[in-house]
């Protein structure tokens, strides 16, 4: 079975999933964090840090980066269509 990969831009959130230390700031999310820690311990979930600037689906992109990303998906402009008319 392959683990589900979760990418987070908050490095503290990534640390909290791997290190079972009680923090005051986790008081309100304690049930959630225990659930995620359990899944990480069972290798069903893998939480990785990805800086915000690389989380393309949640951030607006500079035009060049957008065009590079779009071309990697093989998406064509409407003007490039092979249709006649």
N, C-alpha and C positions, 0 to 999 in steps of 0.2 A: 504494500500500500504506500502511495506517495503522500507525503505530508502537504497540507494546504499551506501555502506561503502567504503571509500577511506582511505588507510593507508599511512601515510607519516612519514619519519624519520626526517624531519626538523620541529622542534617544532614551529619555527617562522611562517612557512607556515600554520600550524594548527591554531595558534592564529589569523593570518590574515583572515582566513575564518570565524571566529566567532566574531571578534571584528571589527566593522566598523570604524576604525581610519585610516586616510590618512597618509601614510608614504612616505618619499622621495624615498625609495627603490622600491615602487610599481608603480612608474611612468610609466614604460614600460609594466607592466602587468595589468594595471588598468581595462581594459575591462574584462579580464579573471577573476580577483579577484571579480569583481562585479557580474559576472555570477555565480560563485561558492557561494558567500555569499547569493545570492538570493535563490539558491537551498537549502542551509543549512537552511535559514530562513523558507522555505516552508517544511522543513523536508523531502526533496527528496534526500538529500545527507548528509552523516555524515562523517566528516573528523576526524580521530583518529591518535594519535601519537603512532608509534611503533618504538622502537630503531632499528638502522641499523642491529645490530647483530641478531635480530629476523625476519628480512625480508629475508627468506630463498631463495626465488625465484630470488633474485637479487645479492646474495653474494655467494662466494664459501664457502663450509662448511668443518670443520674438519671431518675426516673420521668417527669418532664415531657418531657425530651429523647427518651426512649424512645417515649412516646405520640405526639409530633410526628413522629418517624421512622416509626413504624408507620402512622400515618395517611397519610403520603406514599406508602406502598406499597399503600394501599387494602385493608388487612387489617381484617376486622371481628371483633368479639368473637363468641364462640359464642352468647351471649345475643341478639345482633342478627340471628340467622338468620331467614330467612323461612319456614323449615319449620314446619308445624303439628305440635304434639305435642312 
